[in-house]
């Protein structure tokens, strides 16, 4: 989405009512961020919006990029809020994630669609299998287990963070074009559309 260089645009301050709505939307989409809500979006903070190409909007607080959405700005219920990687790096456990193997890293960092083999190989990590009666049904908490597998299957359309084998910090953010259970069953085909990755135009964009 942001393969090309992005020119910084003027930022506009958002009304308190819009800030509250965005805060609620963010926490509804990523409930594991709730304990950090006041740190990420202080109630007295001044959230600003910056218009980006392709009808995207970036939200910035005190010069720090937090999250972005497409669809032409706040107030659209169909917008999907995605975290900026700098926010992911601050709160890595708060976002659903998968892990790619080393061989897939260069493709993800070029903005390519992530394919199933990069996740189903020995170095990849898809969510752990959750037979009936476990995980969500028993109220288990979301998060990574000891094998670095997310605690529940992820559905088509869900936002997801992409981690990489042998790397500490996440390398991309995108959304699933197919559910993780189906990835395990098919073992081939596209899985994630990159929306934002390390080194892309959004990563390099000056927001201060």
Buried (B, 14 or more C-beta within 10 A) or exposed (E): BBEEEBEEEEBEEBEEEBBBBBBEBBBEBBEBBEEBBEEBBBEEBEBBBBBBEEEBBBBBBEEBBBBBBBBEBBEEEEBBBBBBBBBBEBBBEBBBBBBBBBEBBEBBBEBBBBBBBBBBBEBBBBBBEBEEEEBEEEEEEBBBEEEEBBBBBBEEEBBBBBBBBEEEEBBBBBBBBBBBBBBBEEEEEBBBBBBBBBBBBBBEBEBE
